Amino acid sequence: MPLSRSRNLLIARSCLFLLLLSFHAYRVSAQTFTMDESFLRTMQQRDTIQPTFRVRINAHGPLHQLANDCEMHVAGTVQDASLGTPSAIIVEFPNWCLFNPVGQQGDSFNTLTNKWDTFAGSNLDNKTCNVTGFLRIFTEHAQGAGGATNPNHAYEYHPALSMACGTQTFSFTNMLGAPAGLRHISNSAASNCIAGRQLQVRFKNHSYEFQESGGGSCGNFAIVKASAINLNWSFAINGGHYTFATVTADGQHSGGIGVYTLTGSDLDSWLAQTITQGGMGNTTKTIHGVFTYDWEAIFDTLSDDQGNLLHPSQWKTIEFPMALIAYGEATAPF
């Protein structure tokens, strides 16, 4: 199933809103991040939401508590592709603060801190690994980050679900989930981000420049309650499923957002069944996940009907730019 599809119906319904946004789009004068044309083409051709790239790992940070994000920052650079700027990539594995390196639970946080530090030092640092997972695009640390374990970056493996380093292979799919107490931004911040975040793109100097605005501080993890999916925009894809869902993040305001579910997860099985049975009916599903810019929206904006990449010389608005990478089902905090 190709990544790029027509959104004519959705775009038609939002023409007035997008017309208003266009007045602001051309005020933009500097990019937030860039993407090399070759990288965008590679992602288009690979046609998967869990691509594999070779990553040279430079350093790892400390393990984070559950109330933070339950992960560890592993910083590196992609060896077999040129991403754009910032050029670094961060690899983040799900729920390491609850599981030990052999996939078992029950250890204390202090014990896990030592075990994962030893694991990363022995198996990751200064190694080149084939990493597989969702390649997230977001800008919370595109500027103002720092240090070897958190360089400026707009690209992340988040979550990274498997990797092969030399003859060693590791899988973390069984760790994917949304445990109670996992960090998420406030209801109002998530709602504001979905409704207000704007993203524009143009092509300049053989590269795509992206500029974001609006939506406040979108943060990282968020919780939304989905009440409907658009069956014209719901499908299986290598690595999982995609849908465009009607959601609320605060119980008061509704909006549209892309949702990616990953193979092997409970939510991926749920979405596959929901698509097959023709929609959600009168049910709802509360999803805890990570915000990302939507690959589907980017491809739709930058591809023609034959799949050729376009080169807009002026800033062009990407409609419905936000998506959520689903980690697991949660209880709605509203």
TIDOLO-368733 format. One line per field, with one value per residue (C-alpha): residue number from 1; residue in three letters; x, y, z. Coordinates in steps of 0.05 Angstrom, whole numbers. Example, Ala and Ser with C-alpha at 12.3 -4.5 7.8 and 13.67 -1.06 7.14 Angstrom:
! TIDOLO-368733
marvo = (1; 2)
nulo = (ALA; SER)
c1 = (246; 273)
c2 = (-90; -21)
c3 = (156; 143)
***
This chain:
! TIDOLO-368733
marvo = (1; 2; 3; 4; 5; 6; 7; 8; 9; 10; 11; 12; 13; 14; 15; 16; 17; 18; 19; 20; 21; 22; 23; 24; 25; 26; 27; 28; 29; 30; 31; 32; 33; 34; 35; 36; 37; 38; 39; 40; 41; 42; 43; 44; 45; 46; 47; 48; 49; 50; 51; 52; 53; 54; 55; 56; 57; 58; 59; 60; 61; 62; 63; 64; 65; 66; 67; 68; 69; 70; 71; 72; 73; 74; 75; 76; 77; 78; 79; 80; 81; 82; 83; 84; 85; 86; 87; 88; 89; 90; 91; 92; 93; 94; 95; 96; 97; 98; 99; 100; 101; 102; 103; 104; 105; 106; 107; 108; 109; 110; 111; 112; 113; 114; 115; 116; 117; 118; 119; 120; 121; 122; 123; 124; 125; 126; 127; 128; 129; 130; 131; 132; 133; 134; 135; 136; 137; 138; 139; 140; 141; 142; 143; 144; 145; 146; 147; 148; 149; 150; 151; 152; 153; 154; 155; 156; 157; 158; 159; 160; 161; 162; 163; 164; 165; 166; 167; 168; 169; 170; 171; 172; 173; 174; 175; 176; 177; 178; 179; 180; 181; 182; 183; 184; 185; 186; 187; 188; 189; 190; 191; 192; 193; 194; 195; 196; 197; 198; 199; 200; 201; 202; 203; 204; 205; 206; 207; 208; 209; 210; 211; 212; 213; 214; 215; 216; 217; 218; 219; 220; 221; 222; 223; 224; 225; 226; 227; 228; 229; 230; 231; 232; 233; 234; 235; 236; 237; 238; 239; 240; 241; 242; 243; 244; 245; 246; 247; 248; 249; 250; 251; 252; 253; 254; 255; 256; 257; 258; 259; 260; 261; 262; 263; 264; 265; 266; 267; 268; 269; 270; 271; 272; 273; 274; 275; 276; 277; 278; 279; 280; 281; 282; 283; 284; 285; 286; 287; 288; 289; 290; 291; 292; 293; 294; 295; 296; 297; 298; 299; 300; 301; 302; 303; 304; 305; 306; 307; 308; 309; 310; 311; 312; 313; 314; 315; 316; 317; 318; 319; 320; 321; 322; 323; 324; 325; 326; 327; 328; 329; 330; 331; 332; 333; 334)
nulo = (MET; PRO; LEU; SER; ARG; SER; ARG; ASN; LEU; LEU; ILE; ALA; ARG; SER; CYS; LEU; PHE; LEU; LEU; LEU; LEU; SER; PHE; HIS; ALA; TYR; ARG; VAL; SER; ALA; GLN; THR; PHE; THR; MET; ASP; GLU; SER; PHE; LEU; ARG; THR; MET; GLN; GLN; ARG; ASP; THR; ILE; GLN; PRO; THR; PHE; ARG; VAL; ARG; ILE; ASN; ALA; HIS; GLY; PRO; LEU; HIS; GLN; LEU; ALA; ASN; ASP; CYS; GLU; MET; HIS; VAL; ALA; GLY; THR; VAL; GLN; ASP; ALA; SER; LEU; GLY; THR; PRO; SER; ALA; ILE; ILE; VAL; GLU; PHE; PRO; ASN; TRP; CYS; LEU; PHE; ASN; PRO; VAL; GLY; GLN; GLN; GLY; ASP; SER; PHE; ASN; THR; LEU; THR; ASN; LYS; TRP; ASP; THR; PHE; ALA; GLY; SER; ASN; LEU; ASP; ASN; LYS; THR; CYS; ASN; VAL; THR; GLY; PHE; LEU; ARG; ILE; PHE; THR; GLU; HIS; ALA; GLN; GLY; ALA; GLY; GLY; ALA; THR; ASN; PRO; ASN; HIS; ALA; TYR; GLU; TYR; HIS; PRO; ALA; LEU; SER; MET; ALA; CYS; GLY; THR; GLN; THR; PHE; SER; PHE; THR; ASN; MET; LEU; GLY; ALA; PRO; ALA; GLY; LEU; ARG; HIS; ILE; SER; ASN; SER; ALA; ALA; SER; ASN; CYS; ILE; ALA; GLY; ARG; GLN; LEU; GLN; VAL; ARG; PHE; LYS; ASN; HIS; SER; TYR; GLU; PHE; GLN; GLU; SER; GLY; GLY; GLY; SER; CYS; GLY; ASN; PHE; ALA; ILE; VAL; LYS; ALA; SER; ALA; ILE; ASN; LEU; ASN; TRP; SER; PHE; ALA; ILE; ASN; GLY; GLY; HIS; TYR; THR; PHE; ALA; THR; VAL; THR; ALA; ASP; GLY; GLN; HIS; SER; GLY; GLY; ILE; GLY; VAL; TYR; THR; LEU; THR; GLY; SER; ASP; LEU; ASP; SER; TRP; LEU; ALA; GLN; THR; ILE; THR; GLN; GLY; GLY; MET; GLY; ASN; THR; THR; LYS; THR; ILE; HIS; GLY; VAL; PHE; THR; TYR; ASP; TRP; GLU; ALA; ILE; PHE; ASP; THR; LEU; SER; ASP; ASP; GLN; GLY; ASN; LEU; LEU; HIS; PRO; SER; GLN; TRP; LYS; THR; ILE; GLU; PHE; PRO; MET; ALA; LEU; ILE; ALA; TYR; GLY; GLU; ALA; THR; ALA; PRO; PHE)
c1 = (0; 33; 47; 20; -56; -105; -138; -185; -246; -211; -179; -244; -277; -223; -214; -234; -188; -129; -142; -135; -71; -41; -37; 11; 51; 85; 109; 157; 230; 273; 269; 261; 292; 310; 303; 348; 310; 347; 323; 251; 256; 286; 229; 179; 210; 217; 143; 144; 130; 187; 248; 317; 378; 450; 466; 534; 521; 564; 538; 482; 450; 420; 356; 294; 240; 170; 143; 191; 189; 218; 271; 345; 374; 422; 454; 484; 487; 456; 509; 470; 428; 433; 375; 382; 393; 402; 440; 441; 391; 367; 347; 296; 273; 205; 197; 268; 253; 207; 242; 312; 355; 327; 256; 234; 201; 209; 276; 281; 295; 365; 380; 353; 395; 458; 437; 419; 481; 523; 483; 491; 565; 579; 532; 517; 570; 618; 581; 546; 477; 419; 361; 288; 228; 185; 226; 195; 202; 194; 230; 228; 304; 321; 351; 378; 395; 465; 515; 538; 474; 424; 452; 406; 360; 294; 296; 287; 276; 217; 204; 262; 237; 296; 368; 426; 497; 546; 525; 481; 406; 358; 282; 242; 172; 146; 164; 118; 59; 30; 39; 1; 41; 77; 89; 42; 30; -32; -101; -102; -32; -47; -112; -78; -24; -72; -115; -61; 4; 22; 76; 100; 151; 190; 246; 311; 383; 366; 333; 264; 259; 205; 179; 131; 88; 29; 1; 40; 89; 69; 115; 125; 75; 1; -66; -125; -193; -212; -286; -283; -235; -239; -244; -221; -157; -145; -101; -48; 24; 90; 105; 33; -29; -49; -114; -139; -180; -228; -201; -207; -149; -190; -261; -286; -254; -248; -201; -168; -101; -63; -52; 3; 0; 60; 62; 60; 23; -47; -69; -46; -90; -148; -140; -135; -200; -234; -218; -243; -309; -322; -306; -313; -389; -408; -344; -283; -210; -163; -92; -27; 28; 81; 68; 102; 97; 56; 94; 28; 14; 85; 82; 13; 37; 102; 80; 39; -11; 45; 87; 138; 167; 147; 194; 152; 194; 146; 124; 68; 22; 20; -52; -65; 9; 2; 1; 7; 52; 9; 43; -18; -87; -96; -148; -172; -148; -212)
c2 = (0; 65; 118; 175; 180; 234; 273; 311; 301; 323; 382; 405; 406; 451; 499; 561; 543; 531; 596; 633; 595; 613; 687; 666; 615; 666; 707; 650; 667; 613; 538; 497; 434; 408; 341; 319; 302; 235; 217; 234; 192; 134; 136; 138; 78; 36; 44; 24; 57; 18; 30; 3; 47; 38; 82; 96; 104; 156; 158; 139; 179; 159; 118; 161; 149; 127; 197; 225; 179; 113; 114; 126; 174; 140; 189; 175; 189; 152; 121; 99; 162; 237; 262; 337; 386; 379; 316; 276; 222; 198; 126; 114; 45; 37; 27; 9; 34; -26; -82; -109; -126; -197; -170; -186; -141; -136; -102; -36; 28; 31; -40; -26; 37; -3; -60; -15; 27; -36; -61; 4; 11; -60; -66; 3; 56; 64; 9; 13; -21; -33; 0; -12; 26; 87; 145; 204; 276; 329; 391; 393; 389; 417; 478; 490; 417; 399; 347; 283; 245; 298; 337; 383; 336; 333; 258; 202; 127; 133; 78; 36; -36; -78; -73; -115; -96; -142; -213; -192; -179; -147; -140; -93; -101; -137; -75; -29; -4; 53; 35; 75; 135; 144; 217; 258; 332; 366; 359; 431; 430; 368; 397; 463; 426; 385; 445; 498; 469; 490; 463; 493; 466; 491; 464; 502; 483; 409; 403; 410; 464; 458; 513; 502; 552; 555; 502; 521; 471; 404; 365; 291; 239; 255; 220; 226; 193; 170; 167; 153; 134; 154; 88; 122; 139; 75; 18; -33; -15; -50; -46; -34; 7; 79; 115; 187; 192; 241; 252; 296; 310; 349; 322; 388; 400; 349; 349; 304; 270; 213; 151; 100; 32; -15; -89; -133; -84; -92; -27; -51; -113; -68; -21; -78; -107; -39; -26; -95; -86; -19; 31; 44; 50; 80; 58; 100; 83; 122; 122; 141; 157; 204; 264; 265; 302; 258; 223; 213; 287; 303; 254; 277; 349; 334; 280; 284; 231; 189; 191; 241; 289; 362; 421; 480; 543; 581; 560; 509; 490; 417; 402; 361; 356; 322; 247; 202; 141; 95; 61; 32; 41; 87; 118; 186; 241; 282)
c3 = (0; -21; 31; -11; -23; -42; 14; -31; 13; 77; 42; 12; 80; 107; 49; 89; 147; 100; 63; 129; 145; 77; 97; 153; 114; 70; 130; 146; 131; 162; 165; 228; 198; 129; 94; 37; -26; -30; 40; 24; -39; 0; 50; -7; -41; 21; 35; 108; 175; 206; 162; 176; 172; 195; 254; 282; 357; 392; 463; 511; 566; 633; 640; 651; 704; 684; 700; 649; 588; 613; 558; 547; 496; 448; 400; 333; 258; 200; 156; 94; 83; 90; 132; 129; 185; 243; 220; 285; 302; 371; 382; 438; 460; 495; 569; 588; 659; 668; 630; 637; 576; 571; 569; 640; 691; 766; 776; 814; 776; 806; 784; 714; 710; 721; 675; 617; 627; 622; 563; 524; 541; 518; 458; 431; 443; 384; 346; 279; 283; 237; 274; 258; 285; 272; 245; 280; 256; 309; 333; 409; 409; 340; 374; 443; 459; 478; 499; 467; 485; 464; 404; 364; 324; 287; 271; 321; 321; 369; 386; 362; 364; 340; 321; 296; 318; 283; 300; 357; 348; 397; 397; 441; 411; 473; 514; 474; 514; 555; 628; 680; 701; 635; 621; 577; 565; 592; 560; 539; 510; 469; 444; 425; 388; 346; 329; 321; 297; 225; 180; 115; 64; 5; -39; -40; -56; -69; -1; 30; 82; 135; 181; 239; 275; 323; 369; 431; 461; 431; 476; 468; 495; 492; 505; 457; 454; 384; 366; 291; 235; 162; 124; 60; 95; 136; 112; 127; 111; 121; 195; 219; 202; 190; 200; 201; 264; 297; 367; 428; 475; 527; 523; 494; 426; 369; 310; 259; 268; 236; 279; 267; 300; 299; 282; 344; 388; 416; 384; 316; 323; 345; 285; 236; 263; 265; 192; 172; 209; 177; 231; 306; 310; 377; 412; 431; 441; 485; 458; 491; 442; 415; 371; 303; 238; 192; 136; 100; 99; 77; 19; -1; -4; -41; -90; -154; -176; -206; -144; -171; -119; -127; -116; -91; -93; -47; 23; 17; 75; 95; 113; 177; 194; 262; 277; 338; 342; 384; 444; 479; 506; 565; 611; 588; 636; 624)
***
